[in-house]
Amino acid sequence: MPSTAPGIYVAKKQPLSKSKQAALLAACRDDVERLIVTVLLDVGLRLREWVALRRGNLIGHKLKVGNRKVTVPPRSLKLLKAWFKEHAKMPCRTRSADVTLRMVGERCGILKLTPDVLRRSFAANCVADGWRPEDLQVQLDASVAATTRLYLTPKRK
């Protein structure tokens, strides 16, 4: 785990541990922060996919993202339903969502947090929960299995 000082973690395209994920969720101060962090962590979307979501993308317990329908866990489903009850689209664009994500990360000692780190964390959580690689590939919208493996293989220095 790369670190710079005690209690400070620098995210470098590695999945976050379960304790870091919990700390990140606990550091969210409002509905927008919770929406960004929770949905990216629970669903494995790319940030541009999250930003493009609209009320009509939520169909039952699935999200229509591009040409695929992805499963939405209950925690994220509750947040999305509450948000889309009041709003037609997501609360911010890519740049402000990225900045918000980094601020939440810094609040709990995770520096340089990126949406890709949450996507990798999602993939690692799925593998730990026993997902089949083929199902994960569909959820992540990875065109080839090698791309899915990138999310699961630690980076070497």
N, C-alpha and C positions, 0 to 999 in steps of 0.2 A: 504494500500500500504506500504510494508516494506521499510524503508529508514534508512540511517545511518547519513546523514547530509543534510542540505538544498540543493536541486538540485541533490542529488545523489539517485539513485533508485537501489535497489538490486533485481534482477529478481529471483523470487522463484516459478517457475512453475505456474505463473499466466499470463494470457494474458496481453499484453501491451495495454495501452489505445491508442486511435487513435492519440493523440498528441505525445506519445512516439514512435509510429510507424513512424510518419512523421519525428520526430527528428532523428530516426535511419536511415531512407532513406536519409535524408539531410546530415548525417555524412559520407556517402560513398564517398570516394575520387577517386576511379577508377572503371573501368568496372568490374573487378573481384569482388570487394566488392559489387557493385550494383547487380551483377548477383547472388551472394550468398544470400544477404539480401532480394532482391525483390522476387526471385523465391520461397525461403522458406516461406516467408510471404504471397505470393499470391496463392501458390499452395498447401501448407500444407505437403510437402514431408518430409520424414525423411532425415537426413543428408546423410546416406549411399545410399539412393535412388538418391539424388541429385548428389553425387559423381559418381555414376554409369551411369549417363545419357550420351548418345552418340548422334551424329547427327541423326542417324536413328530412335531414339526414338520420335522425333518431327514429328507428322503426322497432317498436317493442323493446327488446333488450339487445338490439344490434345497432351498429352505426353503419350507414352506407358511406363508404369512403372510396371514391373513384369507382372502379368496377367490382369492388368486393364488399362484402358485409362482414364486419368484425364484431366479435363478442365483447360486450361491455359488462364488467363485473358490477355487482350491486352497489358498491361504494361510489363508483363513478356514475353509474346509472342514476342514482339519487341526485347527485350534483348536476348532471346534465338536464334531467327533467325539471329541476327547480330553476335552473338558468333559463332554459328554453320556454318555460311558462311565462316569463317576463320579457324575454329578449328573442329576437329573430336570428341573431348571429352571435359569434363569439365576441368577447369584450375588447380584444385588441389585435393589432397586426403583428407580424413576425418580429420586428425589431423590439417593440415594447414588451412582447411576451418573453423574448430572450433576455432582455434586461431584467424583467421581473423575476425570472427563474434564477438568474445569477444573484440577485439581491437576496432572495429567500435562501439560496445556498450559503451565501456569506454569513447570513444571520445564524446559521447552525454550524459554521466552521468548515463548510465545503466550498473551496475556491474554484473558480473557472468551471462551474457547473454548466453543462450544455444539454440541450434536448437529447442528443445522441447518447449521453450517459444514462438518461432515464430509459431510453429505448433498449440499451444493453441490459439495464437492470430488469426491465420487463422480460426480456428474453431469458435471462438467467433465472428469474422467478418461475417462468413457465417450465423450463427444463427441470428445476427442482420439484415442481408440482407434477411432473411426469408427462408433460405434453409430448406428443409425437413430433419429430422434426418437420414432417410434412404439414402438420396443422400450424406449427409456428411459422413456417415459411409463408403460408397463406395469410396469417394474421399480420405479419410484418410486410407483406407485399414484396417479398424478395423473389426475383425472377428465377434465380438458380439457387440450389442448395448451398453452394459455396458462399454465397452472400450471407445466408443465415448463419453459417459457421463463423463468419467474421465477428458476429455479435456475441458468440459464445467462447471465442478463443482469446485468452489474455494477450495483450500486446507485449512484444519482447523489446527490450532496449537495444 
